[in-house]
Amino acid sequence: EVDTDKASGYMMTLSQILFSQRRYSQARQAAYEALKFKSNNGDAYILIAQMYASSAQGIFSESEKRGLVFSAAVDKLLRAKAVDPSVSSEANKLINQYSGYYMEKEDAFMMGLKAGEPVFVPSWIGETTTIRTK
């Protein structure tokens, strides 16, 4: 496809299909491919954030650690708003929802973690995020 908007849309459709099949790593790759065609595609970052949130339970069995996954999801939502202000409303809605899953300050302290510090999220996410607490 030579039309970059269409190509980005096709990759987003593929990403959504893979996401529905819980093939998160491949779905994320397709979303990143969509961004190569259209770098200001905020919907791609929102979809990646939703993938992260959907997989939180599979990454950490301990519920108190799942907040780290939601911090990584919020990173993507903030990026979505930065590149595409038209998605700000949806991104803000999800940020409000996901922030309810942040780690409790006490839990973070007991694990030797502190809000604002970088932390690596393992598994298929494989990214560093900033610790956020509630």
C-alpha positions in Angstrom: 0.0 0.0 0.0 1.4 3.4 -1.0 -1.1 5.5 1.1 0.5 5.7 4.5 -2.9 6.4 6.3 -4.4 3.2 4.8 -1.2 1.2 5.5 -1.3 2.4 9.1 -5.0 1.4 9.3 -4.3 -2.0 7.9 -1.6 -2.6 10.5 -4.0 -1.4 13.3 -6.6 -3.9 12.1 -4.0 -6.7 12.2 -2.9 -5.5 15.6 -6.5 -5.6 16.9 -7.1 -9.1 15.5 -3.9 -10.4 17.2 -4.8 -8.7 20.4 -8.2 -10.4 20.4 -6.3 -13.7 20.1 -4.1 -12.7 23.0 -1.0 -12.8 20.8 0.2 -9.7 22.6 3.8 -9.6 21.4 2.7 -9.9 17.7 -0.1 -7.4 18.3 2.3 -4.9 19.7 4.7 -5.3 16.8 1.8 -4.7 14.4 0.9 -1.5 16.3 4.5 -0.3 16.1 4.4 -1.0 12.3 1.3 1.1 12.1 3.3 3.9 13.8 6.0 3.6 11.1 3.4 4.5 8.6 1.8 7.2 10.7 3.9 8.4 13.6 1.1 10.5 15.2 -1.3 7.5 15.5 -2.4 7.9 19.1 -4.7 4.9 18.7 -1.7 2.6 18.3 -0.3 3.7 21.7 -3.8 3.3 23.3 -4.0 -0.2 21.9 -0.6 -1.1 23.3 -1.6 0.2 26.7 -4.7 -1.9 26.6 -2.6 -5.0 25.7 -0.4 -4.3 28.7 -3.3 -3.9 31.0 -5.0 -7.1 29.7 -1.9 -9.1 30.4 -1.0 -7.8 33.9 -2.3 -10.9 35.7 -0.2 -13.2 33.4 3.0 -11.3 34.1 2.8 -11.0 37.9 0.9 -13.5 40.0 1.3 -11.2 43.0 -1.5 -8.5 42.7 0.6 -5.8 44.4 3.2 -6.1 41.6 0.7 -5.7 38.8 0.7 -2.0 39.3 4.0 -2.0 37.5 2.3 -3.2 34.4 -0.3 -0.5 34.7 2.5 2.1 35.1 3.9 0.9 31.7 0.4 1.1 30.2 0.1 4.7 31.4 3.4 5.5 29.8 1.9 4.5 26.4 -1.3 6.5 27.1 0.8 9.6 27.9 2.7 9.1 24.6 -0.7 8.7 22.8 -1.8 12.1 24.1 1.6 13.7 23.2 1.6 12.6 19.6 -2.2 12.8 18.9 -4.2 15.3 21.0 -7.4 14.0 19.4 -7.2 10.8 21.6 -6.7 12.8 24.8 -10.2 12.0 26.1 -9.9 8.3 25.6 -6.3 8.3 27.0 -7.4 10.3 30.1 -10.3 7.9 30.7 -7.9 4.9 30.7 -5.3 6.7 32.8 -8.0 7.3 35.4 -9.0 3.7 35.3 -5.5 2.2 35.3 -4.2 4.5 38.1 -6.5 2.6 40.4 -4.2 -0.4 40.0 -1.0 1.4 40.9 1.0 -0.1 43.8 0.2 1.0 47.3 3.0 3.1 48.8 3.4 0.6 51.6 3.7 -2.3 49.2 6.3 -0.5 47.2 8.3 0.3 50.3 8.2 -3.3 51.5 9.6 -4.4 48.1 12.3 -1.8 48.3 10.7 0.3 45.6 9.9 4.0 45.6 7.6 6.2 43.4 9.5 7.9 40.6 12.2 5.3 40.3 12.7 3.3 37.1 11.8 -0.4 37.1 11.9 -3.1 34.4 8.7 -4.9 33.6 9.5 -8.4 32.5 7.9 -10.9 30.2 6.7 -10.0 26.8 6.5 -6.3 27.8 10.3 -6.0 28.4 10.3 -2.3 29.1 11.4 0.1 31.8 8.7 2.2 33.4 8.5 4.7 36.3 7.0 3.4 39.5 3.7 5.1 40.3 1.9 4.6 43.6 -1.4 5.5 45.0 
